[in-house]
Amino acid sequence: MKISKILSSTLLIFSFGLGIISCSEKAVPLSENHIIPKPLSVTDAGGSFALTGETKLIAVGNAADINPVIAIFQTMIKPSTGFDLQTAESGESNVIVFELESASQKSPGEYTITINETSIKISASNGEGLFNGVQTLRQLMPASLEGTALTVDKIQIAAGQIQDKPEYGYRGFMLDVARHFFSVEDVKHVIDLVAKYKINYLHLHLSDDQGWRIEIKSWPLLTQIGGKTEVGGGEGGFYTQEQYKDIVAYAQSKYITVVPEIDMPGHTNSALAAYGQLNPGITVPEKGAVPFDRTELGVDGMATPLYTGIEVGFSTLDTDKDITYQFVDDVIRELVEMTPGPYIHIGGDESLVTELEDYIPFMEKAQAIVTKYGKKSLGWDEIAHAKLETGTVAQFWAKAENAVLAINQGNQVLVSPATKTYLDMQYDSTTQLGLHWAAYIELDDAYNWDPTELDSAVKRENILGVESPLWSETITNREEIEFMMFPRFAAIAEVAWTKKELRNWESFSERLKKHTARWDAMGLNYYKSPRLVWEEKK
Ligand code: TNX
């Protein structure tokens, strides 16, 4: 055997050993992509672009806004290719151009990707648009890119153009960290997942009957006592202000805005267990009540036991006392100081033991405090019984009539119908995790609806966006979060991004099947929905 032959067969064996596939076969036409959420328009052109270790990355426009996106692209490509992609000032061929257009007509988040044999160009009017373009580009690359195994030595991407822009400016996901507490690392993992599907708001449900999860320096017992436990009696936990700021900054690095929620005046047992002064004198359901000796902490005798059950609607702040409004002011002030985003969520749901005549002035005062600190309020749909301030958004989860009350006051709604978007609802009667008070939500149920069809009075212009909440009464860890989210979360992300006329189940379910390979590469624990029809294996 000649030396060269020995060398090449050794190389062959070596590269097979590493599992490296040379992707020199023809690229899949752009129009046959499996992008979720579905883009506005896709056109094919001849040929393809080959991304190699030599591809150069070029910024055109304000470098401070572009460089973070280039860094994200470099980090995304490296694990499965080993490519250490370098930037360059300019270049004619084998380049990826990230362009921020100065006199752009594009709205925030909108982007265009143009691919030919010598270059790929992503253009947008802001960093968020470029980031969205990168998320699309990632889905044009092999599924193995989502993992860390070295499997590719060249990536072929078919030529053509993708023009894309979001239907709704607010595309949210909510995580309930109160019923069960999740670590900073778990929250960051969730941020990584939702960013891939162009979600741009992360709503954190930071307080509820079972736990207070955010450090408030002026009311330290909120976390010292109120953060001690969780549903089922586990050890609970809370974020220090430093940790919360770290989450906010991490989300921001993925163009996601954090919306912190303090649920009031109901869903407040964890606060009442810490500060009895806030308690008008209520009874905590016996099942799940955890009394503890608080004498050494000097807590007021009115303090309630901690609560580890899953009943709702039994707690309320005392809406008559000045101290309550001092509390609300301090909590919102400290939250605002560490929240760059425009919204503070003040809850307002299921305050079943607060009289409406007390609830209304309370929600009005809470909104005024948010406004005083320069932010806008979000509240669950019941908030619309109160007078809404300009810019307050009502989150429609249960009652269309409440959404209509908000709209009639000239305010917008964020749609999160429990029957479609509640990711804690079971898929079907055999699902082990989750609840089913609103519905069983299979994958197609999560997909086949539109925000404009919920109620004839809720029109496109009244809708700020779409959010899918994951309540955590039954969810205790990262694997369970993933299982309840995927695949339904991808369906709701498309409802939020892609206009109604462009969406259909056939197309979505075919594209989604291809995403399962990506999820396998990530090691994601997703639900194998029977609504996805797989071809028989021969
Ligand atoms: C209703 S949705 C709630 C939550 C529960 C959820 C469980 C809303 C505003 N309130 O407190 O966790 O149902 O599905």
Boltz pocket constraint, residues with backbone or C-beta under 6 A from the ligand:
constraints:
  - pocket:
      binder: B
      contacts: [[A, 312], [A, 349], [A, 350], [A, 380], [A, 397], [A, 422], [A, 424], [A, 435], [A, 471], [A, 472], [A, 473]]
      max_distance: 6.0
